[in-house]
Amino acid sequence: MTTVTTRTIDYAADGLTMTGHLALPAGAGRRPAVLVGPEGVGLSDVERRRADALAELGYVAFAFDLHGGRCLPDPQEMLARCMPLLADPGRMRNIGRAALDVLRAEPRTDPERIAAIGYGTGGAIALELGRDGVDLRAIATVNGLTTGRPGEAARIRCPVWAGVGSQDPIMPPAQREAFTAEMQEAGVDWRLVVYGGALHAFHHPPVTHRVLPGVGHHPQHARRAWRDVVDLLAECVPVT
């Protein structure tokens, strides 16, 4: 294992003071970088550990915040915050761009080699960055198969990988079909993996707080989805 250095970074977005988690790989040179977006509950140790794991692989990784330094484990509070956000592409893009500015400002980041991955709401934000024409080398979204405004997917300039559980009631077959139709019509290099028997947020370790119906961990598919994301990064933004 390589030595990973981490630090907390405060920055402004969506009228809040956000608190993100930066993880740096060993060495001194510039490296490809990954923006990591959290589920709707907000930035937690799960995403921090994922950023650290990416730094172990040689990437500069920044896990961004959604709720001004807070986690929202109560489902109703989370929905009250996230549903208006998901309905407002401009807000999502502003949150994503503010986090991207932090990542780009890091001297270890190679600004020409940045990817964005995200889970749930964080995955929707990664997609909106692509629809906004941001120069990314790859986008990965798990449980965040959202569709955008007509024609804007044509601005996506990189491969898009998406993962979803077959039994996810929040991202049902109709939503998957709308997402893939949008990507196909826009000429995007896209892939969709449907993990059989998995629910929404299947990648997330079990939690002690109450969750929405249809949410549940699937250990085997969680490992597979992580490998699929890492493979996408190795293909599109390899660590040299």
Phi, psi and omega in degrees: 000141177272163179279128179249134176252133180235155172203155178268137181232126174268141180203163184263138174195143175056032180074013183234162169267108181274154179231106182257171184238116179257133177235128184244137177284168176297157178104188184231346185277172177288146180226157170300156189229155181226128171270131185241118181256137184272167170298172184301335179292341178110177183295127180224182178297338178299309180289327177297318179294325178293320176298318178297320179295323177293322176296324175301328180278354177109006180263148162281128185229136178232113175271119188264167187258152177246332194232033176065044177084005182251150163258148183238077183290336178289121186303320183291321177294320178297314180295322180297329178275317191276326183297314175298326179295314181294337178273000186233090181304325180297316177297316180299317180295321179296318177297316180294318181293323178298317178293321179296324177298321177297315181295318180293330181286343179290124183301335180283346183282132169276107187293346179271357183223080180234134174242161177231128174235151181199160183237128180058237181301321177296326176290323176298322178294319177301317178295320180293328174299317177297315179295338178273002176084014179295140182282094177242156179264342177195151173230133175232133178227128176247125181065015183233052184276065181273156174253156185249190178288149187307131174085345187284339178296340178296344178279348180293126188246021184211166175298146177239126174246137179227142177231143181206149175280141182296335182255020181285110181284345180276333175238070185287175182307321180298323179290319176301315182295321178295319179296311183293326177296320178297313180297317182295315181297327181278354180076025180283145171281097189236155173220144176231127175248124176255118184268113189298128177082358184272147178266186174293145180057034180298338182282341189273131178303157181303147180238161181267343182274166179294142180234167177291153173302140180089004177258133179187150183277142174228098189303315183295313180290331176299316178295318181295318181296320178297317178297321179296320178295315180297321177297321177299315179297318180298327179285316191262329179224066184295146174276121183260000000 
